[in-house]
Amino acid sequence: MEHGHHHHATHPDVIKRLKRANGHLLKIISMIEEEKPCVEVAQQMQAGYSAVGNDKKIFVHDHIEGCIEHTDHETPADVKKKMQELKEITKYL
């Protein structure tokens, strides 16, 4: 499987949202340390989980689109490698 550098147009936005999610995770930790009500902590955990899940989906979909777009002039062996990579990354949807 190819492990080169991949940059897609959505990466800066995904990074920004993940940094925001990181802030939410730190907030959740402090809420637990401060013994905040469990329901409030669970709500914050769900919000963080949803945010990261949405970013993961955007990230994977963007990668899939990028792989498919650039197969026109590739050898069958290269296309086969990309198909294997697509199968691998779709496990994370």
CORMOBEL-V58301 format. One record per residue. RES is the residue in one letter. PHI is phi in degrees with one decimal (* if undefined). OMEGA is omega in whole degrees, 0 to 359 (* if undefined). NEAR is the number of other ideal C-beta (glycine too) atoms within 12 Angstrom. Layout:
# CORMOBEL-V58301
res,phi,omega,near
RES,PHI,OMEGA,NEAR
RES,PHI,OMEGA,NEAR
This chain:
# CORMOBEL-V58301
res,phi,omega,near
M,*,182,15
E,-75.4,179,18
H,-125.0,180,8
G,-75.3,180,8
H,-81.3,178,7
H,-126.4,175,22
H,-127.1,178,14
H,-122.0,184,22
A,-58.3,183,15
T,-81.6,185,25
H,-55.9,180,19
P,-59.3,179,15
D,-69.4,178,17
V,-62.6,179,26
I,-60.1,180,17
K,-60.4,180,16
R,-69.1,178,25
L,-67.0,176,24
K,-64.9,177,17
R,-65.2,178,20
A,-62.7,177,26
N,-60.1,176,18
G,-62.1,177,18
H,-63.7,179,25
L,-62.7,177,22
L,-63.2,178,16
K,-65.1,179,22
I,-61.3,178,26
I,-59.2,181,17
S,-67.4,177,16
M,-62.3,179,23
I,-67.1,179,18
E,-62.1,179,11
E,-84.7,179,12
E,58.1,176,10
K,-66.9,180,18
P,-56.7,184,12
C,-59.2,180,13
V,-62.5,179,11
E,-63.5,179,18
V,-63.6,180,23
A,-62.3,177,16
Q,-61.7,179,18
Q,-66.2,177,26
M,-61.2,180,23
Q,-63.4,179,16
A,-62.0,179,22
G,-65.1,179,27
Y,-61.1,179,18
S,-63.6,181,17
A,-62.7,180,26
V,-66.6,178,24
G,-61.2,178,19
N,-65.4,179,22
D,-65.1,178,27
K,-61.7,181,24
K,-63.3,178,21
I,-60.4,181,26
F,-61.0,182,29
V,-67.6,179,26
H,-60.2,180,22
D,-63.0,179,24
H,-64.3,180,30
I,-60.0,179,27
E,-59.8,180,19
G,-64.0,179,22
C,-65.2,184,28
I,-70.4,182,18
E,-60.5,190,15
H,-108.7,181,17
T,-109.1,186,21
D,-55.3,187,10
H,-112.5,181,9
E,-101.5,179,17
T,-72.7,176,11
P,-56.4,179,11
A,-65.3,178,11
D,-65.9,179,17
V,-64.3,178,18
K,-61.4,177,16
K,-62.6,179,20
K,-65.3,179,27
M,-62.4,177,20
Q,-63.6,178,17
E,-64.0,178,26
L,-62.0,178,25
K,-61.4,181,16
E,-65.4,186,19
I,-73.3,180,26
T,-68.4,175,17
K,-62.9,184,11
Y,-95.7,177,18
L,-75.5,*,17
